Amino acid sequence: MTKEIAPLKPAATVLLVRDCDKEQDTLEVFMVVRHHQIDFASGALVFPGGKVDDADTDAALVSHLPESERREDPLRSFKVACIRESFEEANILLARNRDTGKLVTHERLEKLASKYRMPLQNGEVTILQMVQDENLELATDLLGHFAHWVTPTFMPKRFDTHFFVAAAPPHQLARHDGEESVDSVWAGPNEIQAKADAGEYTVIFPTRMNVEALGKFASVDTVVADANATHTVTVLPEMEVTEEGRYLLIPKEAGYSVTRRAVDPLMDK
C-alpha cells in the first residue's frame, strides 16, 4: 500500500543579520536553540521562525504595509509571519511608527514586548490587532527572499518554508523567548559551521546549507541586496537509497555547495 504523503504547512523563518569584525566572519546572524520538547528539530540551533498563522493572511493587514508592498504578493503572509515570529522568538520587531515613518525605538519595543509578545505567541491576540492598536506599519520591505525549502515527502510532518534575510535594527536588543527557544546566540556563518563540526551546536541540514550560503557575503548590505535581486530556486530534497546508506539530493540550480548529503539523524525524529 502506498504511504500517504503528509500535507504541507506554510512556514517562514528569518535570518536577522548584522555586520561584525571577527577573525572568521564579517557578519553574524541571530539564532535560537529550540526547546527539547518541541516536536521538530528539538535542541537544534535554528533561525527564528514558525508556521504561518491564519491571522497572518488577514487582508486587512495590507493597509498596514508600506505602499510599495501593497500589490498582490504570494509571499505576503510569509513576510508577515516572519515579522511576527521574529518579535515572538527574538524580541526584534521590524515595524515602523506610522506617525514618524521610523522603526520602533528600543524603548517602544520593550513596552510592546511586555504587552504583546506572549499573547501573540499564545494566540490571545493577532498581529492585526497589535498594529491597529499601536499605529504600526509592518516593514515587509526590509525582508529579502533568501531561500525556499520544502520538507521531503517521506517525512511525517512537512513544511513549505520561505527563508528571508533582514538587517537587525541596531537599537533593538535581540533575546530568546524562554518558551519555544531556551538559548540564543549571535554568531558568524563560519563560526557556526566550525562549532557544529566540533559537536558544540546541533544544526540540521537546511539550516546548515543556509548558514553556509550566508557566509558567501561580506556585509549585511550585500546579502540583502542579493536576496532582492536574484531568483530563488525551490529545494525539495529527494531520497536516494544505496548500499552505503541513505542520501538527500538537492538541485544544483539552488546554488548550494553540495547536491548530495547523508541523511541527518534528526530527519528521522
C-alpha positions as CSV (number, residue, x, y, z in Angstrom):
1,M,0.0,0.0,0.0
2,T,1.3,3.4,-0.9
3,K,2.2,5.6,2.0
4,E,0.1,8.8,2.2
5,I,2.2,11.9,1.9
6,A,1.8,14.4,4.7
7,P,0.3,17.8,3.8
8,L,2.5,20.8,3.6
9,K,2.1,23.5,6.2
10,P,3.3,27.1,5.2
11,A,6.1,28.3,7.4
12,A,8.6,31.3,7.4
13,T,11.9,31.9,9.0
14,V,14.2,34.9,9.1
15,L,17.9,35.5,9.1
16,L,18.5,38.6,11.2
17,V,22.0,39.7,10.4
18,R,24.4,42.4,11.5
19,D,27.9,43.4,10.5
20,C,30.8,42.4,12.7
21,D,34.6,42.3,12.7
22,K,35.6,38.8,13.8
23,E,38.6,36.7,12.8
24,Q,36.4,34.2,10.9
25,D,33.4,36.4,9.8
26,T,32.4,39.9,8.8
27,L,28.7,39.4,9.5
28,E,26.7,37.4,12.1
29,V,23.2,36.0,12.4
30,F,20.9,35.7,15.3
31,M,19.9,32.1,16.1
32,V,18.0,30.3,18.8
33,V,18.1,26.9,20.4
34,R,14.8,25.1,20.2
35,H,13.3,23.7,23.4
36,H,13.9,19.9,23.7
37,Q,10.2,19.3,24.0
38,I,9.4,20.9,20.6
39,D,8.4,18.2,18.2
40,F,10.5,19.3,15.3
41,A,14.3,19.8,15.4
42,S,14.3,19.8,19.2
43,G,17.5,21.1,20.7
44,A,18.8,22.4,17.4
45,L,20.2,25.8,16.6
46,V,17.8,27.4,14.2
47,F,16.8,30.8,12.8
48,P,13.7,32.3,14.4
49,G,10.5,31.2,12.6
50,G,7.4,29.0,12.6
51,K,4.2,28.2,10.9
52,V,2.1,30.9,9.1
53,D,-1.0,31.6,11.2
54,D,-4.4,32.1,9.7
55,A,-4.2,35.7,11.1
56,D,-1.1,36.3,9.1
57,T,-3.3,36.1,5.9
58,D,-5.8,38.7,7.0
59,A,-6.4,41.1,4.1
60,A,-6.8,44.0,6.5
61,L,-3.1,43.8,7.1
62,V,-2.4,45.3,3.6
63,S,-3.2,48.8,4.8
64,H,-0.5,48.4,7.5
65,L,2.2,47.6,5.0
66,P,4.5,50.1,3.1
67,E,2.8,51.4,-0.1
68,S,5.4,49.6,-2.2
69,E,4.3,46.3,-0.6
70,R,0.5,46.6,-1.1
71,R,0.4,45.0,-4.5
72,E,-0.5,41.3,-4.9
73,D,2.2,39.2,-3.4
74,P,2.1,35.4,-2.9
75,L,4.8,35.8,-0.2
76,R,2.9,38.4,1.8
77,S,1.6,36.1,4.6
78,F,5.1,34.5,4.8
79,K,6.6,38.0,5.3
80,V,4.0,38.9,8.0
81,A,4.7,35.6,9.7
82,C,8.5,36.4,9.6
83,I,7.9,39.7,11.4
84,R,5.6,38.2,13.9
85,E,7.9,35.2,14.6
86,S,11.0,37.4,15.0
87,F,9.1,39.5,17.5
88,E,7.9,36.5,19.4
89,E,11.1,34.5,19.3
90,A,13.9,37.1,19.0
91,N,12.4,40.3,20.5
92,I,13.1,42.1,17.2
93,L,10.2,44.0,15.7
94,L,10.5,45.1,12.0
95,A,7.8,47.7,12.2
96,R,7.6,51.4,11.9
97,N,5.8,54.1,13.8
98,R,3.2,55.3,11.2
99,D,3.4,58.9,12.5
100,T,7.2,59.1,12.2
101,G,8.0,56.5,9.5
102,K,10.9,55.2,11.6
103,L,11.4,51.8,13.0
104,V,10.2,51.4,16.6
105,T,12.8,52.5,19.2
106,H,14.2,50.2,21.9
107,E,12.0,51.9,24.5
108,R,8.9,51.4,22.4
109,L,9.9,47.8,21.7
110,E,10.2,47.0,25.3
111,K,6.7,48.3,26.0
112,L,5.3,46.4,23.1
113,A,7.1,43.2,24.1
114,S,5.7,43.3,27.6
115,K,2.2,43.9,26.3
116,Y,2.0,41.7,23.2
117,R,4.9,39.2,22.9
118,M,3.5,36.3,24.9
119,P,-0.2,37.0,24.0
120,L,0.8,36.8,20.3
121,Q,2.6,33.5,20.9
122,N,-0.3,32.1,22.8
123,G,-2.8,33.2,20.1
124,E,-4.6,35.5,22.5
125,V,-4.2,38.5,20.1
126,T,-3.4,38.7,16.4
127,I,-0.8,40.7,14.6
128,L,-3.5,42.8,13.0
129,Q,-4.9,43.8,16.5
130,M,-1.4,44.8,17.6
131,V,-0.6,47.0,14.5
132,Q,-4.1,48.6,14.6
133,D,-4.0,49.4,18.3
134,E,-0.4,50.6,18.2
135,N,-0.5,52.5,14.9
136,L,2.3,50.4,13.3
137,E,3.4,49.6,9.8
138,L,5.0,46.2,9.2
139,A,8.3,46.7,7.5
140,T,8.0,43.9,5.0
141,D,10.0,45.9,2.5
142,L,13.1,45.2,4.6
143,L,12.9,41.4,4.0
144,G,14.9,39.9,1.2
145,H,13.8,36.4,-0.1
146,F,16.8,34.3,0.7
147,A,15.7,30.6,0.2
148,H,12.7,28.3,-0.2
149,W,12.8,24.7,1.2
150,V,10.1,22.1,1.1
151,T,10.2,19.1,3.5
152,P,10.8,15.8,1.8
153,T,7.8,13.7,1.0
154,F,8.9,10.8,3.3
155,M,8.7,13.0,6.4
156,P,5.7,12.6,8.8
157,K,5.5,16.4,9.2
158,R,6.1,18.7,6.2
159,F,6.6,22.4,5.8
160,D,6.7,24.8,2.9
161,T,9.3,27.2,4.3
162,H,10.4,30.5,2.9
163,F,13.6,32.0,4.3
164,F,14.0,35.7,4.5
165,V,17.0,37.9,5.4
166,A,16.9,41.3,7.1
167,A,19.3,43.7,8.8
168,A,18.7,43.6,12.5
169,P,17.8,47.1,13.8
170,P,20.9,48.2,15.7
171,H,18.9,49.8,18.5
172,Q,16.8,46.7,19.3
173,L,18.1,44.1,21.7
174,A,17.6,40.5,20.5
175,R,16.8,37.8,23.0
176,H,15.1,34.4,23.0
177,D,11.7,33.9,24.5
178,G,12.5,31.2,27.1
179,E,9.5,29.2,25.9
180,E,9.9,27.7,22.4
181,S,13.6,28.7,22.5
182,V,15.8,28.2,25.5
183,D,19.0,30.0,24.4
184,S,20.2,32.3,21.7
185,V,23.4,33.5,20.1
186,W,24.8,36.0,17.6
187,A,27.4,34.0,15.5
188,G,29.1,34.2,12.2
189,P,28.5,31.6,9.5
190,N,32.0,30.1,9.6
191,E,31.9,30.1,13.4
192,I,28.6,28.2,13.4
193,Q,29.8,25.6,11.0
194,A,33.1,25.1,12.9
195,K,31.2,24.6,16.2
196,A,28.7,22.3,14.5
197,D,31.6,20.2,13.2
198,A,33.0,20.1,16.7
199,G,29.7,18.9,18.2
200,E,29.1,22.1,20.1
201,Y,26.0,23.0,18.0
202,T,23.3,20.8,16.5
203,V,22.4,22.2,13.1
204,I,20.0,20.4,10.8
205,F,20.7,20.1,7.0
206,P,18.5,23.0,5.7
207,T,19.8,25.4,8.4
208,R,23.4,24.3,7.7
209,M,23.1,24.9,4.0
210,N,21.7,28.4,4.5
211,V,24.2,29.3,7.2
212,E,26.9,28.3,4.6
213,A,25.2,30.3,1.9
214,L,25.2,33.4,4.2
215,G,28.9,33.0,4.6
216,K,29.4,33.9,0.9
217,F,28.6,37.6,1.7
218,A,30.9,40.2,3.2
219,S,28.3,42.5,4.7
220,V,24.6,42.9,5.5
221,D,24.0,45.3,2.6
222,T,25.4,42.8,0.1
223,V,23.4,39.8,1.3
224,V,20.1,41.8,1.5
225,A,20.7,43.3,-2.0
226,D,21.5,39.9,-3.5
227,A,18.3,38.4,-1.9
228,N,16.2,41.1,-3.5
229,A,18.0,40.8,-6.9
230,T,18.2,37.0,-7.5
231,H,15.6,34.3,-8.3
232,T,15.0,31.8,-5.5
233,V,15.1,28.1,-6.5
234,T,12.8,25.8,-4.6
235,V,14.6,23.0,-2.8
236,L,12.6,19.8,-2.3
237,P,15.2,17.2,-1.2
238,E,14.7,13.7,-2.7
239,M,15.8,10.4,-1.1
240,E,18.5,8.2,-2.6
241,V,19.0,4.8,-1.0
242,T,22.2,2.9,-1.7
243,E,24.2,0.1,-0.2
244,E,26.3,2.7,1.6
245,G,23.2,4.4,3.2
246,R,20.5,7.0,2.6
247,Y,21.2,10.3,1.0
248,L,19.4,13.6,0.3
249,L,19.6,15.1,-3.1
250,I,19.0,18.8,-3.8
251,P,19.0,20.6,-7.1
252,K,22.3,22.0,-8.4
253,E,20.4,25.2,-9.5
254,A,19.8,26.1,-5.9
255,G,23.5,27.2,-5.7
256,Y,24.5,25.3,-2.5
257,S,27.9,23.7,-2.1
258,V,26.6,20.2,-2.1
259,T,23.9,18.4,-4.1
260,R,24.1,15.1,-2.1
261,R,24.4,14.5,1.6
262,A,23.9,11.6,4.0
263,V,20.6,11.8,5.8
264,D,20.8,13.7,9.0
265,P,19.7,11.6,12.0
266,L,17.4,14.5,13.1
267,M,15.4,14.0,9.9
268,D,14.1,10.8,11.4
269,K,12.8,12.4,14.6
